[in-house]
Amino acid sequence: MKIAVINFSGNVGKTTIARHLLMPRIPGAELIAIESINADEGHQGQSLRGRQFGELQEYMQTVDSVVVDIGASNVEDLMALMRRYQGSHEDFDCFVIPTVAAVKQQQDTMATLAELARSGIPASRLKVVFNMLDDGVEVAQAFELLLAFVEQHPVAHISTRCRLGANEIYGRVKAMGAAIDLAVLARDTTDYKSLIVKADNVAQKLALAQALATRRLACGVVPELDACFAALELVP
């Protein structure tokens, strides 16, 4: 399975989608981050610039599964190069387009979908993830603008079940500075409450309490990630 995570807009959660939704659920997948602005800030795995698309497509021929996280600052260059290397879009089984409810991001998402469609990518390979939804907010309510566009121009696979809520767990694991599988974190059986009782000082107690809170958040978010991944209906 070879997937590109892409959107002209920033701040839609592309890296979260790549790291926490896709990577843990695609066996053997490798992460490639294409980002020129923040290339060295928190990325694990290989990092390529958009202008190195030739190297990217060559490397993709040598691996079975890959998730390519395309930074917003490189999307236009990459799209232009994908058109230059005719047929190179066929190297990807699917393009996942995360979006959030802000009007600008919805407009950027529409532009992204339109551009990908113009490149010859069929709607069945363009999948939208409705990201960072507040509790109790329906996709149809928050993304009325985008849904109306896709209804008028059916350029993408749309399922309102492809949704993820806003959750502080992603900020917590990013601050931990490691590539953490949330499912593994949720299965952690450490008895933090007993350890807190036995801790010698407040600092230790606080660190253990934070670990407990992070595990609880992971336990809550993993089923949501599983449901969203299933709704994507990814087919190699």
Backbone bond lengths (Angstrom), bond angles and torsions (degrees), N, CA, C in turn:
res aa  C-N    CA-C-N  psi(-1)  N-CA   C-N-CA  omega(-1)  CA-C   N-CA-C  phi
1 M - - - 1.461 - - 1.523 109.78 -
2 K 1.340 116.16 126.76 1.460 121.29 -179.05 1.525 108.25 -125.84
3 I 1.335 115.58 118.14 1.457 121.06 -170.72 1.525 110.20 -128.00
4 A 1.328 116.05 138.26 1.459 122.28 171.20 1.519 108.24 -106.51
5 V 1.331 116.15 133.87 1.466 121.99 174.46 1.517 106.26 -106.83
6 I 1.338 117.06 118.74 1.458 119.42 -164.85 1.521 111.56 -147.96
7 N 1.312 116.10 145.26 1.461 123.12 169.20 1.526 107.40 -167.60
8 F 1.335 117.14 139.14 1.459 119.68 175.48 1.523 111.33 -59.50
9 S 1.321 116.15 -27.21 1.457 121.01 -175.20 1.519 111.75 -89.01
10 G 1.326 115.87 147.12 1.455 120.96 169.43 1.523 110.02 -89.54
11 N 1.317 116.16 174.41 1.463 122.53 174.58 1.518 113.66 62.46
12 V 1.335 116.52 34.10 1.464 119.83 175.59 1.525 111.90 -112.22
13 G 1.340 116.92 -0.69 1.462 120.33 176.41 1.513 114.79 89.36
14 K 1.340 117.44 30.91 1.466 119.22 -179.52 1.521 112.17 -59.73
15 T 1.331 116.60 -45.51 1.464 119.54 -178.09 1.525 111.48 -67.41
16 T 1.319 117.27 -37.10 1.468 120.60 175.50 1.518 110.32 -61.37
17 I 1.330 116.84 -44.88 1.462 121.17 179.34 1.532 110.23 -62.21
18 A 1.327 116.11 -44.95 1.465 119.94 -178.85 1.519 111.54 -63.30
19 R 1.340 116.38 -47.55 1.469 120.78 -172.03 1.522 113.43 -79.24
20 H 1.320 116.74 -39.78 1.460 119.08 -169.17 1.526 114.49 -108.14
21 L 1.331 118.11 -21.73 1.460 120.06 176.18 1.517 111.67 -95.08
22 L 1.344 116.72 -48.80 1.465 120.18 -170.74 1.526 114.00 -90.75
23 M 1.327 117.73 -52.81 1.459 120.84 -173.10 1.532 113.88 -53.85
24 P 1.337 119.86 -47.58 1.470 118.86 -177.20 1.524 113.73 -69.51
25 R 1.338 117.76 -13.33 1.468 120.55 -173.76 1.524 112.39 -111.41
26 I 1.317 117.05 5.09 1.462 121.64 175.91 1.518 107.11 -118.91
27 P 1.323 118.43 102.13 1.467 121.33 -174.02 1.521 112.58 -54.83
28 G 1.310 114.95 129.99 1.463 120.96 175.71 1.511 115.42 73.02
29 A 1.322 117.92 10.67 1.468 119.42 -176.51 1.526 111.32 -69.30
30 E 1.320 114.99 145.03 1.460 122.86 175.96 1.528 107.87 -109.45
31 L 1.322 116.69 142.64 1.455 121.19 179.67 1.521 110.23 -99.41
32 I 1.328 115.94 130.11 1.459 121.70 172.62 1.520 107.40 -122.08
33 A 1.320 117.27 122.16 1.458 122.47 179.79 1.515 109.42 -102.52
34 I 1.333 116.44 123.06 1.462 120.94 176.60 1.516 107.05 -109.25
35 E 1.311 116.17 102.61 1.464 120.81 -175.85 1.510 109.02 -154.88
36 S 1.326 116.63 117.73 1.463 119.14 -177.92 1.518 112.41 -89.44
37 I 1.344 118.04 -26.10 1.458 119.75 -175.03 1.518 111.75 -79.32
38 N 1.321 116.76 -49.70 1.470 120.48 -178.54 1.522 110.40 -116.37
39 A 1.327 116.22 46.27 1.457 120.44 -171.62 1.510 113.41 -60.95
40 D 1.331 118.02 -28.66 1.468 119.19 -174.69 1.523 112.90 -109.55
41 E 1.326 117.03 12.45 1.453 119.68 -175.91 1.525 110.69 -102.98
42 G 1.308 116.50 90.20 1.449 120.94 170.39 1.511 115.88 85.89
43 H 1.335 118.82 0.96 1.456 119.39 -179.78 1.521 111.02 -82.18
44 Q 1.333 115.37 135.88 1.452 121.89 172.58 1.530 107.20 -102.94
45 G 1.318 117.54 156.43 1.453 120.69 178.18 1.521 111.52 81.69
46 Q 1.329 115.98 -162.51 1.452 120.45 -175.90 1.521 110.79 -78.35
47 S 1.308 116.61 152.26 1.459 122.02 177.63 1.524 108.71 -132.23
48 L 1.334 116.03 120.77 1.457 121.67 -178.24 1.516 109.92 -122.74
49 R 1.329 116.79 149.32 1.451 121.26 175.20 1.533 109.32 -83.66
50 G 1.339 115.58 156.18 1.454 119.71 -179.33 1.516 113.06 -57.22
51 R 1.342 116.81 -34.96 1.466 120.12 -178.19 1.522 112.21 -70.98
52 Q 1.308 117.05 -8.38 1.466 120.14 179.62 1.525 111.09 -95.82
53 F 1.309 116.03 31.56 1.455 119.74 -177.11 1.526 112.11 -60.18
54 G 1.325 115.73 -34.39 1.464 118.41 177.91 1.513 111.46 -58.04
55 E 1.342 116.49 -45.01 1.462 120.39 178.14 1.522 111.09 -64.79
56 L 1.329 116.15 -39.05 1.453 120.11 -179.45 1.514 111.31 -61.31
57 Q 1.327 117.31 -49.50 1.460 118.47 -176.44 1.527 111.31 -67.55
58 E 1.335 116.81 -33.17 1.464 118.70 176.76 1.526 110.80 -65.61
59 Y 1.335 115.75 -43.80 1.465 119.47 -179.23 1.522 110.98 -64.77
60 M 1.328 116.99 -35.99 1.461 120.07 -177.84 1.525 112.58 -63.36
61 Q 1.324 116.79 -22.62 1.467 119.39 177.64 1.538 111.69 -70.89
62 T 1.322 116.05 -15.94 1.472 119.42 -174.19 1.526 113.10 -98.61
63 V 1.337 118.38 -4.33 1.465 121.05 -177.34 1.520 109.91 -123.98
64 D 1.335 115.55 155.11 1.463 120.77 -178.80 1.519 112.65 -88.28
65 S 1.332 117.01 -36.13 1.459 120.77 -175.75 1.523 109.88 -137.53
66 V 1.316 115.96 132.28 1.456 120.03 -178.93 1.523 108.86 -153.29
67 V 1.329 115.08 145.06 1.464 121.89 172.09 1.525 106.26 -118.06
68 V 1.329 116.74 120.29 1.457 122.12 -177.90 1.526 108.23 -105.45
69 D 1.324 115.74 113.38 1.467 123.33 -179.44 1.525 107.54 -94.23
70 I 1.342 116.45 106.50 1.459 121.63 -172.28 1.522 109.51 -98.64
71 G 1.317 116.37 111.39 1.455 120.98 179.57 1.521 112.08 -64.61
72 A 1.333 116.47 147.47 1.459 121.41 -175.86 1.521 112.22 -57.03
73 S 1.339 117.50 -33.06 1.464 120.48 -177.68 1.521 112.56 -70.43
74 N 1.321 117.52 -11.51 1.461 120.92 -178.22 1.521 114.07 -112.75
75 V 1.328 118.33 -3.33 1.461 120.11 -172.56 1.523 111.93 -62.86
76 E 1.332 118.09 -45.37 1.460 119.62 -177.18 1.521 111.39 -63.64
77 D 1.335 117.11 -43.93 1.471 120.04 177.68 1.521 110.48 -60.94
78 L 1.329 116.04 -45.07 1.454 119.45 -177.47 1.525 111.53 -64.29
79 M 1.341 116.63 -40.68 1.461 119.85 178.88 1.526 110.77 -62.69
80 A 1.318 116.42 -41.61 1.464 119.97 179.35 1.528 110.77 -63.41
81 L 1.322 116.19 -41.85 1.468 120.16 179.57 1.521 111.36 -69.90
82 M 1.322 117.60 -32.92 1.454 120.19 177.57 1.527 110.53 -64.99
83 R 1.337 116.37 -34.46 1.463 119.32 175.61 1.527 110.70 -71.15
84 R 1.343 116.75 -35.84 1.468 119.78 179.99 1.521 110.44 -64.70
85 Y 1.341 115.46 -45.31 1.471 119.80 176.74 1.526 107.33 -86.84
86 Q 1.315 116.83 82.66 1.462 120.95 -172.16 1.527 111.16 -58.47
87 G 1.331 114.51 133.30 1.468 120.47 -179.50 1.507 113.69 87.28
88 S 1.340 118.06 -4.73 1.470 119.41 -176.66 1.527 112.11 -67.60
89 H 1.332 117.58 -23.67 1.465 118.90 177.49 1.517 112.13 -63.73
90 E 1.335 116.24 -20.83 1.462 120.17 179.57 1.526 112.08 -71.54
91 D 1.348 117.15 -11.32 1.467 119.71 175.47 1.520 111.45 -68.04
92 F 1.327 116.50 -21.71 1.461 120.94 -179.64 1.528 109.93 -96.74
93 D 1.324 115.18 131.28 1.464 119.41 174.50 1.521 110.84 -72.07
94 C 1.330 116.03 -28.59 1.451 119.50 -171.96 1.523 110.19 -159.81
95 F 1.329 115.89 148.53 1.454 122.88 171.90 1.529 107.02 -115.59
96 V 1.336 116.44 119.44 1.457 121.62 178.93 1.526 107.82 -100.49
97 I 1.332 115.21 126.00 1.466 120.66 -175.54 1.529 108.58 -116.68
98 P 1.331 118.22 98.93 1.467 119.89 175.80 1.527 110.15 -73.78
99 T 1.320 116.17 148.72 1.448 120.03 175.92 1.520 109.93 -148.43
100 V 1.317 115.67 159.71 1.468 121.69 176.31 1.526 108.17 -125.60
101 A 1.339 115.80 171.90 1.456 120.26 -167.74 1.526 114.44 -76.82
102 A 1.322 119.84 -17.19 1.466 121.09 -179.60 1.529 110.06 -55.63
103 V 1.330 116.34 141.07 1.463 121.14 -173.86 1.528 111.54 -58.97
104 K 1.332 117.97 -44.02 1.463 119.72 -179.71 1.520 111.43 -59.61
105 Q 1.326 116.73 -44.27 1.462 119.91 -179.51 1.534 111.43 -66.38
106 Q 1.323 117.00 -35.95 1.465 118.43 175.37 1.523 110.87 -64.73
107 Q 1.316 117.09 -40.92 1.468 120.38 178.29 1.529 110.98 -64.98
108 D 1.332 116.72 -41.94 1.467 120.05 176.80 1.521 111.11 -63.52
109 T 1.317 116.75 -36.16 1.463 120.62 178.53 1.525 110.60 -65.47
110 M 1.316 116.94 -41.01 1.463 120.26 176.78 1.526 110.48 -61.26
111 A 1.343 116.44 -42.39 1.465 120.27 178.46 1.524 110.69 -63.93
112 T 1.330 116.56 -39.13 1.471 120.76 178.67 1.515 110.68 -62.81
113 L 1.324 116.61 -48.21 1.468 120.99 -180.00 1.524 111.17 -60.86
114 A 1.332 116.28 -42.95 1.466 119.96 -179.35 1.524 111.26 -63.62
115 E 1.334 116.16 -41.40 1.463 120.06 -179.11 1.526 111.42 -67.99
116 L 1.324 116.55 -41.72 1.465 119.84 177.75 1.529 110.66 -63.78
117 A 1.319 116.73 -39.89 1.464 120.12 178.43 1.525 110.63 -64.54
118 R 1.347 116.70 -40.30 1.467 119.58 178.08 1.525 112.22 -64.32
119 S 1.321 115.81 -23.37 1.471 119.80 178.31 1.519 112.23 -79.63
120 G 1.326 116.67 -1.92 1.458 120.71 176.56 1.517 115.30 96.86
121 I 1.329 117.20 12.01 1.465 120.63 -179.05 1.523 108.60 -86.49
122 P 1.326 118.28 122.65 1.467 120.52 -177.34 1.520 112.24 -69.37
123 A 1.321 115.90 156.73 1.462 121.92 -177.43 1.520 112.09 -58.48
124 S 1.315 117.99 -31.34 1.465 121.27 -177.59 1.521 112.61 -65.43
125 R 1.346 117.06 -17.85 1.468 120.79 -178.87 1.522 112.70 -104.99
126 L 1.314 117.80 4.74 1.453 122.46 176.34 1.528 108.34 -110.31
127 K 1.327 116.88 114.24 1.461 122.33 -174.53 1.519 109.91 -120.09
128 V 1.306 117.04 125.81 1.457 122.26 -179.96 1.523 109.92 -96.68
129 V 1.346 116.24 134.47 1.470 121.72 172.49 1.521 107.32 -112.55
130 F 1.332 115.40 121.02 1.463 121.77 177.90 1.523 107.48 -84.62
131 N 1.317 115.77 110.15 1.462 121.37 -166.42 1.533 111.76 -111.18
132 M 1.328 114.80 156.92 1.475 124.17 172.48 1.527 113.00 58.60
133 L 1.332 115.97 38.97 1.462 119.29 177.68 1.521 110.47 -77.04
134 D 1.320 116.29 139.98 1.455 120.81 174.95 1.533 109.62 -73.93
135 D 1.314 116.22 153.90 1.460 121.19 179.37 1.529 110.24 -56.57
136 G 1.329 115.10 135.74 1.452 120.14 175.59 1.513 115.37 82.41
137 V 1.320 117.43 -3.85 1.468 120.83 -179.66 1.526 109.24 -94.26
138 E 1.322 116.53 127.76 1.457 121.57 179.41 1.523 111.17 -84.41
139 V 1.318 115.86 149.05 1.466 121.02 178.81 1.522 110.52 -58.51
140 A 1.328 117.30 -44.18 1.462 120.82 -177.71 1.519 111.68 -60.57
141 Q 1.318 116.66 -32.11 1.461 121.26 179.61 1.527 111.02 -76.78
142 A 1.335 116.84 -45.67 1.461 120.75 -173.74 1.522 112.95 -77.77
143 F 1.333 117.57 -28.67 1.464 121.28 -173.08 1.529 111.82 -118.60
144 E 1.311 116.32 37.85 1.463 120.96 -178.38 1.525 111.53 -57.30
145 L 1.325 117.11 -41.89 1.466 121.73 -178.09 1.527 111.26 -62.57
146 L 1.322 116.66 -49.39 1.463 121.38 -177.97 1.528 111.47 -67.11
147 L 1.319 116.55 -42.72 1.469 120.01 -179.16 1.521 111.43 -64.18
148 A 1.337 116.63 -37.09 1.461 119.82 177.45 1.527 110.48 -64.82
149 F 1.335 116.52 -39.39 1.468 120.78 178.23 1.527 111.08 -61.67
150 V 1.341 116.57 -47.47 1.466 119.97 -177.05 1.528 110.84 -69.26
151 E 1.320 116.83 -31.36 1.465 119.07 176.34 1.525 110.55 -65.55
152 Q 1.324 115.73 -38.73 1.460 120.16 179.12 1.521 112.06 -77.52
153 H 1.340 115.64 -34.60 1.472 121.17 179.72 1.536 107.33 -126.44
154 P 1.313 119.46 90.39 1.480 122.24 -173.39 1.529 112.39 -73.60
155 V 1.340 114.65 71.78 1.466 119.97 -174.71 1.524 112.57 -97.75
156 A 1.334 118.16 -1.94 1.465 119.72 -174.55 1.521 110.73 -146.63
157 H 1.332 114.12 159.16 1.461 121.35 172.17 1.527 107.75 -80.69
158 I 1.317 116.58 119.02 1.456 121.24 -178.37 1.524 109.42 -118.11
159 S 1.312 115.24 124.11 1.464 121.75 171.11 1.517 107.23 -133.92
160 T 1.318 116.59 122.86 1.463 119.61 179.99 1.520 111.64 -69.72
161 R 1.343 117.30 -7.00 1.468 120.66 174.15 1.529 111.82 -79.33
162 C 1.340 116.80 -12.76 1.470 120.99 176.57 1.522 108.29 -82.88
163 R 1.302 116.42 72.77 1.456 121.18 -174.63 1.519 110.39 -135.03
164 L 1.325 114.92 148.43 1.456 121.86 175.73 1.528 108.02 -136.26
165 G 1.316 115.68 142.02 1.451 120.13 179.30 1.518 111.95 -86.62
166 A 1.313 114.92 163.61 1.457 119.95 170.67 1.520 108.30 -68.23
167 N 1.330 117.58 134.56 1.455 119.99 -175.86 1.531 109.91 -152.71
168 E 1.311 116.78 130.69 1.457 120.60 -177.49 1.525 113.01 -71.56
169 I 1.324 117.78 -8.44 1.460 120.21 -179.59 1.528 111.10 -59.00
170 Y 1.332 117.34 -35.29 1.461 120.09 -176.85 1.531 111.16 -67.96
171 G 1.306 116.58 -38.97 1.459 119.71 175.13 1.510 111.87 -66.96
172 R 1.328 116.73 -37.44 1.466 120.56 179.91 1.527 111.08 -63.49
173 V 1.332 117.51 -48.40 1.467 118.79 -176.68 1.521 110.84 -71.82
174 K 1.334 117.84 -28.80 1.464 119.60 175.55 1.522 110.11 -64.92
175 A 1.331 115.70 -40.54 1.463 120.09 179.35 1.520 112.09 -66.10
176 M 1.343 115.96 -24.23 1.463 120.33 178.78 1.527 111.62 -73.06
177 G 1.344 116.93 -15.49 1.454 121.39 170.87 1.506 116.12 71.97
178 A 1.317 117.87 29.90 1.465 120.27 179.19 1.520 108.95 -146.93
179 A 1.331 115.86 158.70 1.460 121.20 176.81 1.527 107.98 -78.84
180 I 1.308 116.75 99.89 1.461 121.69 -172.99 1.525 109.78 -108.10
181 D 1.327 116.52 129.39 1.455 122.84 174.21 1.524 107.29 -83.20
182 L 1.318 117.36 115.82 1.456 120.71 -176.39 1.521 112.02 -63.79
183 A 1.333 117.83 -30.39 1.463 120.09 177.61 1.524 110.79 -65.82
184 V 1.326 116.82 -38.78 1.463 120.73 176.41 1.525 109.69 -65.79
185 L 1.305 116.16 -42.02 1.458 120.93 178.43 1.526 110.90 -61.61
186 A 1.326 116.94 -39.58 1.464 121.01 -179.56 1.525 111.80 -67.69
187 R 1.339 116.72 -26.88 1.472 120.18 -179.57 1.525 113.01 -86.84
188 D 1.301 117.39 -0.66 1.465 121.69 178.91 1.535 109.76 -58.98
189 T 1.320 116.57 127.16 1.479 120.91 -176.61 1.526 112.86 -104.55
190 T 1.314 117.55 12.43 1.467 120.68 -179.58 1.534 110.68 -57.64
191 D 1.330 115.85 133.88 1.465 121.17 177.82 1.531 108.29 -86.29
192 Y 1.319 115.51 80.89 1.462 120.30 -175.02 1.522 111.87 -65.24
193 K 1.317 117.86 -33.14 1.463 119.43 -178.79 1.526 111.25 -63.61
194 S 1.324 117.18 -41.99 1.462 119.92 177.46 1.522 110.83 -65.34
195 L 1.314 115.67 -40.64 1.463 119.54 179.65 1.528 111.27 -65.09
196 I 1.320 116.29 -36.21 1.461 119.91 178.40 1.530 110.49 -63.58
197 V 1.319 116.09 -42.43 1.470 120.39 179.06 1.521 110.83 -60.73
198 K 1.331 116.38 -38.09 1.463 121.38 -175.63 1.529 112.90 -85.54
199 A 1.319 118.03 -11.24 1.463 121.06 -175.40 1.523 111.08 -61.75
200 D 1.332 116.32 147.13 1.460 122.13 -174.07 1.527 114.06 -81.50
201 N 1.322 117.04 -26.72 1.459 118.48 -174.83 1.523 110.83 -146.29
202 V 1.312 114.54 171.63 1.465 120.74 -176.18 1.523 111.55 -64.93
203 A 1.320 117.48 -37.91 1.459 120.61 -179.35 1.529 111.27 -60.79
204 Q 1.332 116.51 -44.41 1.462 120.41 177.66 1.525 111.08 -64.08
205 K 1.335 115.95 -42.99 1.458 119.87 179.33 1.529 110.79 -60.55
206 L 1.332 116.10 -41.72 1.453 120.26 -179.31 1.520 111.26 -65.51
207 A 1.336 117.15 -42.79 1.467 120.69 179.25 1.527 110.89 -61.21
208 L 1.323 116.69 -42.24 1.459 120.67 178.74 1.528 111.49 -68.01
209 A 1.333 116.06 -38.97 1.459 119.89 177.68 1.529 111.10 -63.80
210 Q 1.323 116.84 -36.89 1.459 120.45 177.43 1.523 110.98 -66.91
211 A 1.336 116.65 -39.25 1.464 120.36 177.21 1.527 110.57 -63.25
212 L 1.311 116.78 -40.11 1.464 121.37 178.35 1.527 110.42 -63.83
213 A 1.330 116.70 -44.71 1.459 120.73 179.87 1.527 111.29 -63.47
214 T 1.336 116.39 -39.80 1.459 120.62 179.16 1.527 110.52 -64.34
215 R 1.330 117.30 -42.06 1.469 119.81 177.68 1.519 110.68 -62.79
216 R 1.308 117.46 -41.60 1.461 120.44 179.61 1.528 111.08 -62.03
217 L 1.344 116.48 -41.39 1.457 119.73 176.45 1.529 111.14 -62.93
218 A 1.338 116.22 -41.18 1.466 120.21 179.15 1.519 110.86 -62.02
219 C 1.328 116.65 -42.07 1.470 120.71 179.11 1.528 110.79 -60.41
220 G 1.320 116.37 -33.68 1.453 119.83 -179.99 1.513 113.98 -78.23
221 V 1.328 117.59 -33.13 1.461 119.98 -172.58 1.526 113.19 -89.64
222 V 1.330 118.90 -24.83 1.470 120.45 -176.79 1.532 112.51 -60.15
223 P 1.341 120.19 -45.09 1.475 118.71 176.77 1.526 112.93 -60.15
224 E 1.322 117.11 -34.88 1.461 120.75 177.34 1.529 110.63 -65.38
225 L 1.328 116.66 -43.24 1.460 120.59 177.69 1.533 110.78 -63.64
226 D 1.328 116.85 -42.18 1.473 120.76 178.44 1.528 110.66 -59.49
227 A 1.328 116.49 -44.86 1.464 120.67 -178.33 1.524 111.29 -65.67
228 C 1.332 116.54 -40.36 1.462 120.56 179.01 1.523 110.78 -65.18
229 F 1.324 116.85 -43.10 1.461 121.08 179.98 1.534 110.45 -62.26
230 A 1.333 116.43 -43.16 1.467 119.88 178.84 1.527 110.76 -62.05
231 A 1.339 116.33 -38.86 1.460 120.37 -178.37 1.524 112.19 -68.29
232 L 1.322 118.03 -23.02 1.468 120.55 177.66 1.525 112.20 -65.93
233 E 1.334 116.37 -26.83 1.472 122.04 178.20 1.532 110.40 51.73
234 L 1.326 115.25 55.44 1.462 120.21 -178.81 1.520 110.76 -73.98
235 V 1.320 115.83 130.78 1.454 121.26 -179.69 1.513 108.37 -128.30
236 P 1.357 117.52 120.55 1.469 118.66 -179.91 1.527 111.83 -65.53
